[in-house]
Amino acid sequence: MAIVALLGAGWFLFARRRRRDEEERWVDTAVQPEPVAPPRPARAPAAPAPAPAPTPEAAPAAPSGLLTVPVRRIAEALQPSPQPPSPPLPPGLLTVRAPQPSGRSIEDQKPELEIVLIPQRAGTDPSMSAAIEYRLVIRNVGRGDARDVAFGLYMLSASARQAADLQAIFAAPVDKPVVAPFEIRAGSQVELTGTAMLPRENLNVMTIDGKPWFVPVLAMKAEYRWGENVGAPGVATAAHMIGINRGEGAKLAPFRLDGSPRMHPQVGERRVA
């Protein structure tokens, strides 16, 4: 009986183990469920299309009768319109000068010129020569017309011999006028503009506080005739010292020769002859 009981117990354990192996084999070979794709993140709602920009309104038309004129054309419009040429004189008509009243001497018909200097800029140019940009006004304040006006312009620098240099300039005739001879009627004036220059080697250099300085001088002479004058011409002269304008009441300052070339816009003049 004991043997039968042992065989029975062995068979029970064998059958139980076999059933467990078959269950595991069935699980391995069973059809597995298909994997499910993970859910996609929700798509953000599309941004609304921007509304079309409003069409700008057209600029209102200018009122009738108004024009937009460039500044240049305005400036041109301010210029005096050209005058038509004078009609020709009738044939045989002569223009004669009215006779002078009796008792009027030749001196009453004599022109008188005065020279006004207006310096614009002064200093040194790139070659370190002295330079003066000037404007000149030559007025006839006399009673007669000045003809054959020869105008000379001379530049020098202030020095101890300045008076003698000016005397020599004014005593000599105007051999090389700066412009062709011209006429100035009584009560009229002529304007001249330009630049006078003097090379550095011809400057009188002054040393102040160990630095080189100079003071330019502009001399002018006009020779002219009038009427039937055939003798010595009339003469007008002037000489001016040029310096840096340091304000009202202050003396004119000289120009430096060291450093970079420079033209000073604030300049003044003082008549010396």
C-alpha positions as CSV (number, residue, x, y, z in Angstrom):
1,M,0.0,0.0,0.0
2,A,2.9,2.3,0.8
3,I,4.3,1.7,-2.7
4,V,0.9,2.5,-4.3
5,A,0.6,5.7,-2.3
6,L,4.1,6.8,-3.4
7,L,3.3,6.1,-7.0
8,G,0.1,8.0,-6.7
9,A,1.7,11.1,-5.2
10,G,4.5,11.0,-7.9
11,W,1.9,10.9,-10.6
12,F,0.0,13.8,-9.1
13,L,3.1,16.0,-9.0
14,F,4.1,15.0,-12.5
15,A,0.7,15.9,-13.9
16,R,0.6,19.2,-12.1
17,R,4.0,20.3,-13.4
18,R,3.1,19.2,-17.0
19,R,-0.2,21.3,-16.8
20,R,1.8,24.3,-15.7
21,D,4.3,24.0,-18.6
22,E,1.5,23.8,-21.1
23,E,-0.1,26.9,-19.6
24,E,3.1,28.8,-20.0
25,R,3.6,27.5,-23.6
26,W,0.1,28.6,-24.5
27,V,0.7,32.1,-23.1
28,D,4.0,32.4,-25.2
29,T,2.3,31.4,-28.4
30,A,-0.9,33.3,-27.9
31,V,-1.7,36.1,-30.3
32,Q,-0.4,39.4,-28.7
33,P,-2.5,42.5,-29.3
34,E,-1.2,45.0,-31.9
35,P,0.6,47.9,-30.4
36,V,-1.4,51.1,-30.4
37,A,0.4,54.2,-31.7
38,P,0.7,56.9,-29.0
39,P,-1.8,59.6,-29.4
40,R,-0.5,62.6,-31.4
41,P,-0.4,65.9,-29.5
42,A,-3.3,68.1,-30.3
43,R,-2.5,70.5,-33.1
44,A,-2.5,74.1,-32.1
45,P,-5.3,76.0,-33.9
46,A,-4.0,77.8,-36.9
47,A,-3.5,81.5,-36.4
48,P,-6.1,83.5,-38.2
49,A,-4.9,85.2,-41.4
50,P,-4.0,88.8,-40.8
51,A,-6.6,91.2,-42.0
52,P,-5.6,93.0,-45.2
53,A,-4.1,96.5,-44.4
54,P,-6.6,99.2,-45.2
55,T,-5.9,101.0,-48.4
56,P,-4.5,104.5,-47.6
57,E,-6.8,107.2,-48.7
58,A,-5.5,109.3,-51.5
59,A,-4.1,112.6,-50.5
60,P,-6.5,115.4,-51.1
61,A,-5.9,117.3,-54.2
62,A,-4.4,120.8,-53.8
63,P,-7.0,123.5,-54.0
64,S,-7.4,125.0,-57.5
65,G,-5.0,127.8,-58.1
66,L,-2.2,126.6,-55.6
67,L,1.1,125.3,-57.0
68,T,4.0,123.7,-55.2
69,V,7.2,125.4,-56.5
70,P,10.7,124.2,-55.6
71,V,12.8,126.6,-53.6
72,R,15.2,127.0,-56.6
73,R,12.4,128.1,-58.8
74,I,11.2,130.5,-56.1
75,A,14.6,132.0,-56.0
76,E,14.6,132.3,-59.8
77,A,11.2,133.9,-59.7
78,L,12.6,136.6,-57.4
79,Q,15.2,137.6,-60.0
80,P,14.2,140.6,-62.1
81,S,12.8,139.7,-65.4
82,P,14.9,140.7,-68.4
83,Q,14.0,144.0,-69.8
84,P,13.4,144.4,-73.6
85,P,16.1,146.2,-75.4
86,S,15.7,149.9,-75.9
87,P,14.4,150.9,-79.3
88,P,17.1,152.3,-81.7
89,L,17.4,156.0,-82.0
90,P,16.0,157.7,-85.0
91,P,18.5,158.2,-87.9
92,G,20.4,161.4,-87.7
93,L,19.7,162.0,-83.9
94,L,22.9,162.6,-81.9
95,T,23.4,162.3,-78.2
96,V,25.3,165.3,-76.8
97,R,26.5,166.1,-73.3
98,A,24.7,169.1,-71.8
99,P,26.9,172.2,-71.4
100,Q,28.1,172.9,-67.9
101,P,26.6,176.1,-66.3
102,S,28.8,179.2,-66.6
103,G,31.2,179.8,-63.8
104,R,31.6,176.1,-63.0
105,S,35.3,175.2,-62.7
106,I,36.9,172.0,-63.8
107,E,37.3,171.1,-60.1
108,D,33.5,171.0,-59.8
109,Q,33.4,168.2,-62.4
110,K,36.2,166.2,-60.7
111,P,35.4,162.7,-59.5
112,E,36.5,161.6,-56.0
113,L,37.1,157.9,-55.3
114,E,37.1,156.3,-51.9
115,I,38.1,152.6,-51.2
116,V,36.3,150.4,-48.6
117,L,37.8,147.1,-47.6
118,I,35.7,144.3,-46.2
119,P,37.9,141.3,-45.3
120,Q,36.0,138.0,-45.6
121,R,38.6,135.4,-44.3
122,A,42.3,135.5,-43.6
123,G,45.1,133.2,-42.5
124,T,47.3,130.6,-44.2
125,D,46.8,128.4,-47.2
126,P,48.1,124.8,-47.6
127,S,51.5,126.1,-48.6
128,M,51.6,128.2,-45.4
129,S,51.5,131.4,-47.5
130,A,49.6,134.4,-46.1
131,A,46.1,134.7,-47.7
132,I,43.3,137.3,-47.5
133,E,39.9,136.8,-49.1
134,Y,38.5,140.3,-49.6
135,R,35.6,142.3,-50.9
136,L,36.4,145.8,-52.1
137,V,33.9,148.7,-52.8
138,I,35.2,151.6,-54.8
139,R,32.8,154.5,-54.6
140,N,32.7,157.7,-56.6
141,V,31.6,160.4,-54.2
142,G,32.6,163.3,-56.5
143,R,30.5,165.2,-59.1
144,G,32.2,163.9,-62.2
145,D,32.6,160.5,-63.9
146,A,35.9,158.6,-63.3
147,R,37.2,156.9,-66.4
148,D,40.2,154.7,-67.1
149,V,40.3,153.6,-63.5
150,A,43.4,151.4,-62.9
151,F,43.2,149.6,-59.6
152,G,46.3,148.0,-57.9
153,L,46.3,145.7,-54.9
154,Y,49.5,145.0,-52.9
155,M,50.0,142.7,-49.9
156,L,52.8,142.9,-47.3
157,S,53.2,142.2,-43.6
158,A,53.6,144.5,-40.7
159,S,57.1,145.4,-39.8
160,A,59.3,148.3,-38.7
161,R,59.7,149.4,-42.4
162,Q,56.0,149.3,-43.1
163,A,55.6,153.1,-43.5
164,A,58.5,153.2,-46.0
165,D,57.1,150.3,-48.0
166,L,53.6,151.9,-48.2
167,Q,55.1,155.2,-49.3
168,A,57.0,153.4,-52.1
169,I,53.8,151.6,-53.2
170,F,51.7,154.7,-53.4
171,A,54.4,156.7,-55.2
172,A,54.8,154.2,-58.0
173,P,52.3,154.1,-60.9
174,V,49.8,151.2,-61.1
175,D,51.6,149.1,-63.7
176,K,49.7,145.8,-63.1
177,P,46.0,146.5,-62.3
178,V,44.1,143.6,-60.9
179,V,41.4,144.0,-63.5
180,A,41.1,145.8,-66.8
181,P,40.5,149.6,-66.5
182,F,36.9,150.6,-65.9
183,E,34.6,153.6,-65.3
184,I,32.7,154.7,-62.3
185,R,30.0,157.3,-62.8
186,A,29.4,160.0,-60.2
187,G,27.4,158.5,-57.3
188,S,28.1,154.9,-58.4
189,Q,30.4,152.2,-57.1
190,V,32.2,149.1,-58.3
191,E,32.8,145.9,-56.2
192,L,35.8,143.6,-56.5
193,T,36.3,140.3,-54.8
194,G,39.3,137.9,-54.8
195,T,42.2,136.5,-52.7
196,A,45.5,138.3,-52.1
197,M,48.5,136.1,-51.2
198,L,52.0,136.6,-50.0
199,P,54.6,133.7,-49.9
200,R,55.9,132.7,-46.5
201,E,59.5,133.6,-47.4
202,N,58.3,137.3,-47.9
203,L,56.6,137.5,-44.6
204,N,58.0,139.5,-41.7
205,V,57.7,136.8,-38.9
206,M,57.4,138.0,-35.3
207,T,58.2,135.6,-32.4
208,I,55.9,135.9,-29.4
209,D,56.2,133.4,-26.5
210,G,58.5,131.3,-28.7
211,K,55.9,131.0,-31.5
212,P,55.9,132.5,-35.0
213,W,53.3,135.1,-35.9
214,F,52.5,137.6,-38.7
215,V,50.2,140.5,-39.4
216,P,49.1,141.0,-43.0
217,V,48.7,144.4,-44.6
218,L,46.6,145.1,-47.7
219,A,47.5,148.3,-49.7
220,M,45.3,149.6,-52.5
221,K,45.7,152.3,-55.1
222,A,43.4,153.6,-57.8
223,E,44.5,156.0,-60.6
224,Y,41.8,157.6,-62.8
225,R,41.0,160.3,-65.3
226,W,38.0,162.5,-66.0
227,G,36.6,165.0,-68.5
228,E,39.3,166.3,-70.7
229,N,42.0,165.6,-68.2
230,V,45.2,164.7,-69.9
231,G,47.7,165.6,-67.1
232,A,48.4,163.7,-63.9
233,P,45.7,161.2,-63.1
234,G,43.6,161.4,-59.9
235,V,44.7,159.0,-57.1
236,A,43.0,157.3,-54.3
237,T,44.9,155.1,-51.8
238,A,44.2,153.1,-48.7
239,A,46.1,150.5,-46.5
240,H,44.6,148.2,-43.9
241,M,46.0,145.9,-41.3
242,I,44.1,142.6,-41.0
243,G,43.8,140.5,-37.9
244,I,41.6,138.0,-36.0
245,N,38.5,139.7,-34.6
246,R,38.3,138.9,-30.9
247,G,35.2,141.0,-30.2
248,E,34.2,144.5,-29.7
249,G,36.8,146.6,-27.9
250,A,39.6,144.0,-28.2
251,K,42.7,144.4,-30.3
252,L,43.1,142.4,-33.5
253,A,45.1,139.3,-33.0
254,P,47.9,138.2,-35.3
255,F,48.0,134.9,-37.2
256,R,50.2,132.0,-36.3
257,L,52.6,130.3,-38.7
258,D,53.1,127.0,-36.8
259,G,50.6,124.2,-36.8
260,S,48.1,123.4,-39.6
261,P,47.1,125.9,-42.3
262,R,43.9,127.7,-41.4
263,M,41.7,130.5,-42.8
264,H,39.9,132.4,-40.0
265,P,36.3,133.5,-40.8
266,Q,36.1,136.1,-38.0
267,V,38.6,138.8,-39.1
268,G,38.7,142.5,-38.9
269,E,40.6,145.5,-40.3
270,R,42.3,148.7,-39.1
271,R,43.2,151.4,-41.5
272,V,46.9,152.4,-41.2
273,A,47.3,154.7,-44.2
